[in-house]
Every structure is written in structure tokens, then in C-alpha cells.
Amino acid sequence: MTEKTYRTILMKQPFLLFSNPYALKYLRNAGYKTFSPLFNESYDTVENLQDRQNLIVEEVIRLNRMPDNELQQLLVETRKICNYNYELLMERKDNKYHNTMWTSDAMKPYVKGIDVNFPKSTLLSWHNKY
């Protein structure tokens, strides 16, 4: 996983992952949850880059065409997954690999106010609204 994936989890945002094949499988094997069946994640097993990209674009178009009330309900359902992933990331923040991620230059703007040596209660208050 890259800092871009961690950043998305940290910000409690649902995501489609435009990455290498089986990246979502890797996340699931690491204990994180992904957004199937809410999102069509069949792209994850497609090895051809162009075909995988097309499937992701199709899913984005599908989501953009959803009526507002359906999209709002979908976002409510994704919130449970986002919160789960966030909590898992916070539990693992002292792990050597994760700690390296926290201190990388790419993550510094996103972890301002998070001290990796203190419990998650030190997070900025805006995280609590999610």
C-alpha cells in the first residue's frame, strides 16, 4: 500500500483503487475492508491495464449517475467500512512499517496533529465528527 491509500483511510473516504491487479485483495488480506458489494470491484482481478481502467471509469460513471437519495444511502453504508479501516489503521500506527508511513514527507500534511507516540485520543477534533 502507498501513502495515497493510507491517506484515504485516514481521511475516512471511500475509494476505488487504481493500482496493480489484486491490490484490493492485498488490502483485504491485511485486514482492511473494501467496498464490495457497494462498489463494483471486479476491476481488481483484471490484469490488462486498459481494461482495468475502463472498469473503474464505468464504476465512477455509475456512481455519478445515481440519484441523490441513493448516493446518500450508499455513502451512509460506506461510512461503516471507512470507520472500521480508520480504527484498524490507528491500532497499527505503532507498527514499524506503518510508523515509517506516518513520518513520510507525503503524509505530513495529513497527519498534522497526530503524534504517533501517543494514543489516538490526540487526534485533531475534526476527526471526531466522522
Beta strands, then each sheet from edge to edge (+ up, - down):
end
